[in-house]
Amino acid sequence: MDTILNKVVLITGASSGIGEATARVLCRAGASVVLGARRTERLQKVVQELKEEGGQAEYCTLDVTNLEQMHEFVAFAQQKFGRVDVFINNAGVMPLSPLDSYKVEEWNQMIDVNIRGVLHGIASGLPVMEKQQTGHFINIASVGAYQVSPTAAVYCATKFAVRAITEGLRQESSGHIQVTLVSPGVTESELADHISDEQARAEMKEYRRISIPASAIANAILYAIEQPQEVDINEIIIRPTATS
Ligand code: NDP
């Protein structure tokens, strides 16, 4: 097992849910974490708590749809901690709805955050890692990257895309870069809070009763990071044991 001690880990979408839990788990395991998201007050609170526990943590306001801000996020991490060892592309949105409700703005938002956001993370983080000759990308997809369900066509399309981009990154990046796709099943978070379609929202509320804690996903991420550099954990799927 490699040690996570002193690794510099950047996490997008770290203001709630899986990103926040991952920041906490990795920081407590000894990583220096840099949290990014739009809700600065939330990031500030998490970072303050981690620092009070003796952890190394910083935050930077980040909208992943903005490439300039993504470059600034990476530059901020380099300035604070000197390097970028792990980049976790976690930020995502899931405003589910049937296609024939034509919520085009929400489709575009999912494409912008879930796909463009991941590409921006790669565009900003990969050059740094290639220069360092070491690094690890962890992209958060979903079980929706493997199967499509009603109301989730666009969301699943974005997660199929994340899976394709991650496999492409694995094939194309130099032999020094580890690449991991993490695909959660239903997990406790704020993800479903932004569903505007009433029926999809009600169905999701019912479905989410079997949610597993966000720390379960964070522990899987920790496992991938702890591997020695020559070992690349390519895909992890984590679902609740319960099926309905
Ligand atoms: P949350 O809604 O709790 O977290 C989503 C995070 O993404 C928030 O921190 C939010 O921060 C951030 N975010 C959204 N838009 C942007 C943006 N434009 N720029 C920067 N950050 C943004 O949900 P989860 O923790 O569940 O989601 C994390 C990831 O896990 C997502 O990619 C999601 O698709 C995936 N996932 C989740 C599952 C689940 O059941 N929870 C299942 C499968 C996959 P802010 O609003 O402050 O910017």
Residues whose N, C-alpha, C, O or C-beta is under 5 A from the ligand:
A	BS01	NDP	G13 A14 S15 S16 G17 I18 G19 G36 A37 R38 R39 L62 D63 V64 T65 N90 A91 G92 V93 V113 I140 A141 S142 V143 P184 G185 V186 T187 E188 S189 E190 L191
